[in-house]
Amino acid sequence: MTESIQLTVTGMKCGGCESNVSGKLQAIPGVSAVSASFKENRVSIEFDSAQTDIAALTQVITGAGFVVE
C-alpha cells in the first residue's frame, strides 16, 4: 500500500543536503518518490508500507546527519 508522509527535517543547509537526503531515501526498497526542501525544512516521501516503514525512513535521515522533528 502506497503511503505519503511529510517530515520536518532540520540541518539541511543547501541543495547538496537535499540531494544527499533524497539519494539515501530513494535507495530504500519501496520508496517511489522523494522531495526535499532545505528552505522549508521539509522532506516528502511516497513509499510502499509493505516494504519499509516510517522508522526506517527517519533512521536514514538521522544517519545522514539531520534531525527529524
N, CA, C and O atoms as a MOPAC input file, in Angstrom:
PM7 MOZYME 1SCF
protein

 N      0.85000 1    -1.18500 1     0.00000 1
 C      0.00000 1     0.00000 1     0.00000 1
 C      0.88900 1     1.23800 1     0.00000 1
 O      1.77700 1     1.37400 1     0.84100 1
 N      0.64800 1     2.12500 1    -0.93200 1
 C      1.45500 1     3.34000 1    -1.03300 1
 C      0.98200 1     4.36800 1    -0.01400 1
 O     -0.21000 1     4.65200 1     0.10700 1
 N      1.94400 1     4.91300 1     0.70900 1
 C      1.66700 1     5.95900 1     1.68800 1
 C      2.51500 1     7.17500 1     1.37400 1
 O      3.56300 1     7.06600 1     0.73700 1
 N      2.05900 1     8.33000 1     1.82200 1
 C      2.82000 1     9.57300 1     1.68800 1
 C      2.96400 1    10.18900 1     3.06100 1
 O      2.01100 1    10.24100 1     3.83900 1
 N      4.18100 1    10.65900 1     3.35200 1
 C      4.40400 1    11.37500 1     4.60400 1
 C      5.20000 1    12.62900 1     4.31800 1
 O      5.91400 1    12.71700 1     3.31900 1
 N      5.07100 1    13.58400 1     5.19500 1
 C      5.84700 1    14.81000 1     5.12600 1
 C      6.50200 1    14.98500 1     6.49200 1
 O      5.82200 1    15.06700 1     7.51400 1
 N      7.82500 1    15.04000 1     6.49400 1
 C      8.57600 1    15.16800 1     7.73100 1
 C      9.24100 1    16.52700 1     7.81200 1
 O      9.67900 1    17.07400 1     6.80100 1
 N      9.31600 1    17.07000 1     9.01600 1
 C     10.09100 1    18.27800 1     9.25800 1
 C     11.51300 1    17.83200 1     9.56800 1
 O     11.75200 1    17.08300 1    10.51500 1
 N     12.45300 1    18.30700 1     8.75300 1
 C     13.85000 1    17.90500 1     8.88500 1
 C     14.70700 1    19.15300 1     8.99200 1
 O     14.68500 1    20.00400 1     8.10300 1
 N     15.45900 1    19.26400 1    10.07300 1
 C     16.34500 1    20.41000 1    10.25000 1
 C     17.79400 1    19.99100 1    10.04200 1
 O     18.15400 1    18.82200 1    10.18100 1
 N     18.60800 1    20.97700 1     9.70600 1
 C     20.02300 1    20.73200 1     9.49300 1
 C     20.42900 1    20.78700 1     8.03400 1
 O     21.61900 1    20.87200 1     7.72900 1
 N     19.45500 1    20.73900 1     7.11700 1
 C     19.77300 1    20.86200 1     5.69800 1
 C     20.05900 1    22.33400 1     5.41300 1
 O     19.25800 1    23.20300 1     5.75600 1
 N     21.20800 1    22.61100 1     4.78400 1
 C     21.63200 1    23.99300 1     4.56500 1
 C     21.69900 1    24.39600 1     3.09500 1
 O     21.82300 1    25.58000 1     2.78000 1
 N     21.61600 1    23.39900 1     2.17900 1
 C     21.81400 1    23.72200 1     0.76500 1
 C     21.21600 1    22.63600 1    -0.12400 1
 O     20.67800 1    21.63900 1     0.35900 1
 N     21.32100 1    22.85100 1    -1.41800 1
 C     20.84300 1    21.86800 1    -2.37900 1
 C     21.59100 1    20.54800 1    -2.27500 1
 O     21.02000 1    19.49100 1    -2.54500 1
 N     22.85100 1    20.59600 1    -1.89000 1
 C     23.62300 1    19.36800 1    -1.70500 1
 C     23.04300 1    18.51400 1    -0.59200 1
 O     23.01900 1    17.28700 1    -0.68800 1
 N     22.57700 1    19.16700 1     0.46200 1
 C     21.93000 1    18.44400 1     1.56700 1
 C     20.64800 1    17.78100 1     1.07700 1
 O     20.36200 1    16.63000 1     1.40900 1
 N     19.88300 1    18.52000 1     0.28500 1
 C     18.65100 1    17.96400 1    -0.28800 1
 C     18.96600 1    16.71800 1    -1.12100 1
 O     18.29000 1    15.69700 1    -1.00000 1
 N     19.99000 1    16.80900 1    -1.96000 1
 C     20.37500 1    15.68500 1    -2.81300 1
 C     20.85100 1    14.49700 1    -1.99100 1
 O     20.55200 1    13.34800 1    -2.31400 1
 N     21.59300 1    14.77900 1    -0.92800 1
 C     22.09700 1    13.72000 1    -0.04700 1
 C     20.92900 1    12.94800 1     0.57200 1
 O     20.89000 1    11.71900 1     0.51600 1
 N     19.98900 1    13.67400 1     1.15600 1
 C     18.83300 1    13.04100 1     1.79400 1
 C     17.99500 1    12.29600 1     0.75200 1
 O     17.59800 1    11.15200 1     0.97400 1
 N     17.73100 1    12.93500 1    -0.36400 1
 C     16.90900 1    12.31500 1    -1.41400 1
 C     17.54200 1    11.03200 1    -1.92800 1
 O     16.85800 1    10.02000 1    -2.08500 1
 N     18.82900 1    11.06700 1    -2.18800 1
 C     19.51700 1     9.89500 1    -2.71700 1
 C     19.50100 1     8.72000 1    -1.75900 1
 O     19.28700 1     7.57800 1    -2.16600 1
 N     19.73000 1     9.00500 1    -0.47800 1
 C     19.73000 1     7.93100 1     0.52400 1
 C     18.33000 1     7.32900 1     0.68500 1
 O     18.18800 1     6.11700 1     0.84600 1
 N     17.31100 1     8.16900 1     0.64100 1
 C     15.94100 1     7.66600 1     0.78200 1
 C     15.51600 1     6.87400 1    -0.45000 1
 O     14.86800 1     5.83500 1    -0.32300 1
 N     15.87400 1     7.35200 1    -1.63800 1
 C     15.47800 1     6.66600 1    -2.86100 1
 C     16.15600 1     5.30400 1    -3.00100 1
 O     15.68900 1     4.45600 1    -3.76100 1
 N     17.23900 1     5.09300 1    -2.28300 1
 C     17.93600 1     3.80700 1    -2.32100 1
 C     17.22100 1     2.73500 1    -1.49100 1
 O     17.55700 1     1.55500 1    -1.58200 1
 N     16.24000 1     3.14100 1    -0.68700 1
 C     15.49900 1     2.19600 1     0.14700 1
 C     14.44200 1     1.49600 1    -0.70400 1
 O     13.64700 1     2.16200 1    -1.36600 1
 N     14.42200 1     0.15900 1    -0.69500 1
 C     13.38200 1    -0.55500 1    -1.43300 1
 C     11.98700 1    -0.13700 1    -0.95300 1
 O     11.70800 1    -0.09900 1     0.24500 1
 N     11.13100 1     0.17000 1    -1.91400 1
 C      9.77000 1     0.57100 1    -1.58600 1
 C      9.53600 1     2.06300 1    -1.67200 1
 O      8.38700 1     2.50200 1    -1.73100 1
 N     10.60500 1     2.85900 1    -1.68000 1
 C     10.45300 1     4.31500 1    -1.79800 1
 C     10.28300 1     4.65600 1    -3.27200 1
 O     11.13300 1     4.31700 1    -4.09600 1
 N      9.18200 1     5.32600 1    -3.60200 1
 C      8.90100 1     5.63600 1    -5.00300 1
 C      9.13900 1     7.09700 1    -5.36500 1
 O      9.35700 1     7.41000 1    -6.53500 1
 N      9.10000 1     8.00300 1    -4.37900 1
 C      9.32300 1     9.42100 1    -4.66800 1
 C      9.79000 1    10.14000 1    -3.41300 1
 O      9.35500 1     9.84600 1    -2.30000 1
 N     10.70200 1    11.10600 1    -3.63400 1
 C     11.21000 1    11.91700 1    -2.52500 1
 C     11.32900 1    13.35300 1    -3.01100 1
 O     11.78800 1    13.60900 1    -4.12400 1
 N     10.91200 1    14.28000 1    -2.16700 1
 C     11.09300 1    15.70100 1    -2.43500 1
 C     11.61100 1    16.33600 1    -1.15400 1
 O     10.96000 1    16.26800 1    -0.11100 1
 N     12.79200 1    16.95700 1    -1.23500 1
 C     13.39200 1    17.58500 1    -0.05400 1
 C     13.56700 1    19.07500 1    -0.30700 1
 O     13.92000 1    19.48600 1    -1.41200 1
 N     13.31900 1    19.88100 1     0.71900 1
 C     13.49100 1    21.33200 1     0.62400 1
 C     14.18100 1    21.84100 1     1.88000 1
 O     13.61600 1    21.79000 1     2.97300 1
 N     15.42400 1    22.33900 1     1.71500 1
 C     16.12100 1    22.89200 1     2.87600 1
 C     15.50400 1    24.22200 1     3.29300 1
 O     15.55100 1    24.57600 1     4.47100 1
 N     14.93000 1    24.95900 1     2.35500 1
 C     14.32400 1    26.24600 1     2.68100 1
 C     13.08900 1    26.08100 1     3.55800 1
 O     12.80300 1    26.92600 1     4.40600 1
 N     12.35300 1    24.98000 1     3.34800 1
 C     11.12700 1    24.72500 1     4.10800 1
 C     11.33100 1    23.71200 1     5.23300 1
 O     10.38900 1    23.39200 1     5.95900 1
 N     12.58000 1    23.19700 1     5.38300 1
 C     12.86100 1    22.15500 1     6.38400 1
 C     11.87800 1    20.99700 1     6.24600 1
 O     11.29800 1    20.53800 1     7.23000 1
 N     11.69900 1    20.52800 1     5.00100 1
 C     10.67500 1    19.52000 1     4.73500 1
 C     11.20500 1    18.43000 1     3.81500 1
 O     11.95200 1    18.69600 1     2.87400 1
 N     10.80300 1    17.19700 1     4.10700 1
 C     11.05100 1    16.07100 1     3.21200 1
 C      9.73000 1    15.32900 1     3.04100 1
 O      9.12600 1    14.88300 1     4.01700 1
 N      9.28800 1    15.20100 1     1.78800 1
 C      8.07700 1    14.45500 1     1.46500 1
 C      8.49600 1    13.13600 1     0.83200 1
 O      9.37200 1    13.09500 1    -0.03200 1
 N      7.85600 1    12.05700 1     1.27600 1
 C      8.23900 1    10.72200 1     0.81200 1
 C      6.99200 1     9.91300 1     0.47100 1
 O      6.03100 1     9.88400 1     1.24100 1
 N      7.01400 1     9.25500 1    -0.69000 1
 C      5.99100 1     8.27700 1    -1.04900 1
 C      6.66200 1     6.91700 1    -0.98200 1
 O      7.73700 1     6.72200 1    -1.54900 1
 N      6.02300 1     5.96500 1    -0.28300 1
 C      6.64200 1     4.66300 1    -0.10000 1
 C      5.59500 1     3.56500 1     0.02900 1
 O      4.43000 1     3.82100 1     0.33300 1
 N      6.04100 1     2.34200 1    -0.21000 1
 C      5.20100 1     1.16000 1    -0.06300 1
 C      5.36600 1     0.65600 1     1.36300 1
 O      6.44800 1     0.20700 1     1.74200 1
 N      4.30800 1     0.72800 1     2.14900 1
 C      4.38500 1     0.35000 1     3.56100 1
 C      4.59700 1    -1.14900 1     3.76400 1
 O      4.88900 1    -1.58800 1     4.87600 1
 N      4.45400 1    -1.93400 1     2.69800 1
 C      4.73700 1    -3.36400 1     2.79700 1
 C      6.24300 1    -3.63300 1     2.70900 1
 O      6.70900 1    -4.71100 1     3.07800 1
 N      6.99900 1    -2.64300 1     2.21700 1
 C      8.44400 1    -2.82300 1     2.04300 1
 C      9.28400 1    -2.03700 1     3.03900 1
 O     10.40700 1    -2.44000 1     3.34100 1
 N      8.77700 1    -0.94200 1     3.54900 1
 C      9.53400 1    -0.12700 1     4.50400 1
 C      8.55000 1     0.60900 1     5.40700 1
 O      7.34200 1     0.58300 1     5.17500 1
 N      9.07500 1     1.25900 1     6.43200 1
 C      8.19900 1     1.99400 1     7.34600 1
 C      8.81400 1     3.33100 1     7.72900 1
 O      9.95600 1     3.63000 1     7.37900 1
 N      8.04600 1     4.12400 1     8.44800 1
 C      8.48500 1     5.47200 1     8.81500 1
 C      9.73300 1     5.42500 1     9.68200 1
 O     10.60300 1     6.28500 1     9.54700 1
 N      9.83900 1     4.45200 1    10.56100 1
 C     11.02000 1     4.34200 1    11.42500 1
 C     12.29100 1     4.15700 1    10.59300 1
 O     13.31700 1     4.77000 1    10.88800 1
 N     12.22900 1     3.32000 1     9.56100 1
 C     13.39800 1     3.09200 1     8.70400 1
 C     13.75200 1     4.35600 1     7.92400 1
 O     14.92800 1     4.66600 1     7.73300 1
 N     12.73700 1     5.07500 1     7.47900 1
 C     12.97700 1     6.31100 1     6.72700 1
 C     13.62600 1     7.37100 1     7.60600 1
 O     14.58300 1     8.02500 1     7.19100 1
 N     13.11100 1     7.54100 1     8.81000 1
 C     13.69400 1     8.55000 1     9.70700 1
 C     15.10700 1     8.15500 1    10.13600 1
 O     15.96000 1     9.01800 1    10.34300 1
 N     15.35100 1     6.86000 1    10.26700 1
 C     16.69100 1     6.40000 1    10.64000 1
 C     17.71800 1     6.76300 1     9.55700 1
 O     18.84700 1     7.14000 1     9.86800 1
 N     17.32400 1     6.64900 1     8.31000 1
 C     18.21800 1     7.01000 1     7.20500 1
 C     18.50800 1     8.51000 1     7.23400 1
 O     19.64400 1     8.92500 1     7.00400 1
 N     17.49500 1     9.32000 1     7.51300 1
 C     17.69000 1    10.77200 1     7.55300 1
 C     18.60700 1    11.15400 1     8.71000 1
 O     19.53300 1    11.94300 1     8.52600 1
 N     18.36300 1    10.61100 1     9.88900 1
 C     19.22200 1    10.92900 1    11.03800 1
 C     20.63000 1    10.37100 1    10.83800 1
 O     21.60500 1    10.98200 1    11.27600 1
 N     20.74300 1     9.22300 1    10.18400 1
 C     22.04400 1     8.65200 1     9.88500 1
 C     22.86300 1     9.52800 1     8.93400 1
 O     24.09300 1     9.46800 1     8.92000 1
 N     22.16700 1    10.33800 1     8.14600 1
 C     22.84000 1    11.26200 1     7.22200 1
 C     23.24000 1    12.55800 1     7.93200 1
 O     23.85500 1    13.43600 1     7.32800 1
 N     22.88900 1    12.67300 1     9.21400 1
 C     23.31100 1    13.83200 1     9.99200 1
 C     22.28000 1    14.91100 1    10.17600 1
 O     22.61200 1    16.01900 1    10.59700 1
 N     21.02300 1    14.61000 1     9.86500 1
 C     19.96300 1    15.60300 1    10.00700 1
 C     18.99700 1    15.20500 1    11.11500 1
 O     19.01400 1    14.06800 1    11.58600 1
 N     18.16400 1    16.13600 1    11.52400 1
 C     17.24500 1    15.90600 1    12.64800 1
 C     15.81500 1    15.88100 1    12.13900 1
 O     15.36700 1    16.80800 1    11.46500 1
 N     15.10300 1    14.80900 1    12.46700 1
 C     13.68400 1    14.70500 1    12.13400 1
 C     12.90600 1    15.15800 1    13.36100 1
 O     13.05700 1    14.58900 1    14.44200 1
 N     12.08700 1    16.16700 1    13.19700 1
 C     11.32000 1    16.71400 1    14.32900 1
 C      9.90500 1    16.19000 1    14.34700 1
 O      9.12500 1    16.54800 1    15.23000 1

